[in-house]
Amino acid sequence: MNAPAPRHRPGRDDDPDRLYTVTGGRSRSDATVFDLVTLVVGECDPTPGMQSEHVAILRMCGRPTAVVEIAAGLRLPVSITRILLCDLLDTGRISARHPRTARGADSLPDPHILEQVLVGLRNL
């Protein structure tokens, strides 16, 4: 009797050997710039000879794209995606910004208006 084939999630390749190869053996990123909602924008087009994951990131980031979306698109863990993003950031191929800083301080609500809203809610 044949043993059942091991279950493999379609579209996922979390084989440790592959992840080791993708990151060049690194297990941690050098920068703390990237959290899950950091927006990444490609600053240039892919060039011949680039690692395929770097090319995929640049293609995804024609518009601001969150780190978590990039990881999902690559079907890689976020930790591995951060390492790849650090590579691209270090070479100036991408820029990164947190959504809160991307809006700027001028777009934050006026504290006086927020206080009035709070008073109005308390009166309800």
C-alpha positions as CSV (number, residue, x, y, z in Angstrom):
1,M,0.0,0.0,0.0
2,N,1.3,3.4,-0.9
3,A,1.7,6.1,1.7
4,P,-0.2,9.3,1.0
5,A,1.9,12.1,-0.4
6,P,2.8,14.9,2.0
7,R,0.3,17.8,2.0
8,H,1.7,20.9,0.4
9,R,0.0,24.2,0.4
10,P,-0.4,25.3,-3.2
11,G,1.5,28.5,-4.1
12,R,3.7,28.3,-1.0
13,D,7.4,27.5,-1.0
14,D,8.6,28.0,2.5
15,D,11.4,25.4,2.1
16,P,14.2,26.6,4.4
17,D,16.8,26.0,1.7
18,R,15.0,28.3,-0.8
19,L,14.5,31.0,1.8
20,Y,18.2,30.8,2.7
21,T,19.0,31.2,-1.0
22,V,16.6,34.1,-1.5
23,T,18.1,36.1,1.4
24,G,21.7,35.2,0.8
25,G,21.9,33.4,4.1
26,R,20.7,36.4,6.1
27,S,18.0,35.8,8.7
28,R,17.4,39.4,9.9
29,S,17.0,42.7,8.1
30,D,19.4,45.6,9.0
31,A,16.8,48.3,9.1
32,T,13.7,48.7,11.3
33,V,12.2,50.9,8.6
34,F,9.7,48.3,7.5
35,D,6.6,47.5,9.6
36,L,3.5,45.8,8.1
37,V,1.9,49.0,6.9
38,T,5.0,50.8,5.6
39,L,4.4,52.0,2.1
40,V,7.0,51.1,-0.5
41,V,7.4,52.9,-3.9
42,G,9.7,51.7,-6.6
43,E,12.1,54.4,-7.7
44,C,13.4,52.7,-10.9
45,D,12.7,49.9,-13.3
46,P,14.2,46.4,-12.9
47,T,17.6,45.9,-14.6
48,P,18.9,42.7,-16.2
49,G,20.6,40.3,-13.8
50,M,18.5,41.4,-10.8
51,Q,17.2,38.7,-8.4
52,S,13.7,37.7,-9.5
53,E,12.2,38.6,-6.1
54,H,13.6,42.1,-6.4
55,V,12.2,42.4,-9.9
56,A,8.8,41.3,-8.6
57,I,8.9,43.9,-5.8
58,L,9.8,46.7,-8.2
59,R,6.9,45.7,-10.5
60,M,4.5,45.6,-7.6
61,C,5.5,49.0,-6.3
62,G,4.7,51.2,-9.2
63,R,2.2,52.7,-6.8
64,P,2.6,52.8,-3.0
65,T,2.2,49.3,-1.7
66,A,2.3,48.1,2.0
67,V,4.9,45.6,3.1
68,V,2.2,43.1,4.0
69,E,0.8,43.3,0.5
70,I,4.3,42.7,-1.0
71,A,4.9,39.7,1.2
72,A,1.5,38.3,0.1
73,G,2.3,38.9,-3.5
74,L,5.6,37.2,-3.3
75,R,4.2,34.4,-1.2
76,L,7.0,34.8,1.3
77,P,7.1,35.4,5.0
78,V,7.2,39.1,6.0
79,S,10.6,38.6,7.7
80,I,12.1,37.5,4.4
81,T,10.3,40.2,2.5
82,R,11.8,42.8,4.8
83,I,15.3,41.6,4.1
84,L,14.7,41.9,0.3
85,L,13.2,45.4,0.8
86,C,16.3,46.4,2.8
87,D,18.4,45.4,-0.2
88,L,16.4,47.6,-2.5
89,L,16.3,50.5,-0.1
90,D,20.1,50.4,0.4
91,T,20.6,50.6,-3.3
92,G,18.1,53.5,-3.7
93,R,15.7,51.4,-5.9
94,I,12.8,51.9,-3.5
95,S,11.6,54.5,-1.0
96,A,9.7,53.7,2.1
97,R,7.4,55.8,4.3
98,H,5.0,55.1,7.1
99,P,1.4,56.1,6.2
100,R,1.2,58.4,9.2
101,T,4.3,60.4,8.1
102,A,3.2,60.2,4.5
103,R,0.2,62.4,5.2
104,G,2.2,65.1,7.0
105,A,1.5,67.0,10.2
106,D,-0.8,69.5,8.4
107,S,-3.4,66.9,7.7
108,L,-3.9,65.9,11.3
109,P,-7.2,67.1,12.9
110,D,-7.2,70.2,14.9
111,P,-7.1,69.3,18.7
112,H,-9.7,71.9,19.4
113,I,-12.2,70.3,17.0
114,L,-11.5,66.9,18.5
115,E,-12.2,68.3,22.0
116,Q,-15.5,69.7,20.8
117,V,-16.5,66.3,19.3
118,L,-15.6,64.6,22.6
119,V,-17.8,67.1,24.5
120,G,-20.6,66.5,22.1
121,L,-20.4,62.7,22.4
122,R,-20.4,63.0,26.2
123,N,-23.6,65.1,26.0
124,L,-25.4,62.3,24.1
